[in-house]
Amino acid sequence: MTFSKQFDKIEVTFAKQINKPILMKIELTNRPEMKILPLLKQLISNPWIGALASLAILIPSLYIILDDVTVLRKEYILLLIAFPIYLKSLKKIFDEILDSPDDSLK
């Protein structure tokens, strides 16, 4: 077989492959960084997490503030930030309790 016949054979098989429909597989990948965002959204919107986080800020701040009330400290700013978050979280928790049917509490 000469070189030109081999080249023609390669050319024909390549032409047959081009005319065939190409099947592509789409693969769904679950990347770990894509799982973090929905988890963070659930944690932020969870009122129990908000109440615990704000209490974690409130209790030490109050302890430091009550040690010496006359001194202006950064804990006052933390108190101003954490207390509304705590109230908002409690409001969400109580709204969920009041809006739920009585059967779920049993």
Secondary structure, 3 states (H helix, E strand, C coil): CCHHHHHHHHHHHHHHHHHCCCCCCCCCCCCHHHHHHHHHHHHHHCHHHHHHHHHHHHHHHHHHHHHCCCCCCHHHHHHHHHHHHHHHHHHHHHHHHHHCCHHHHC
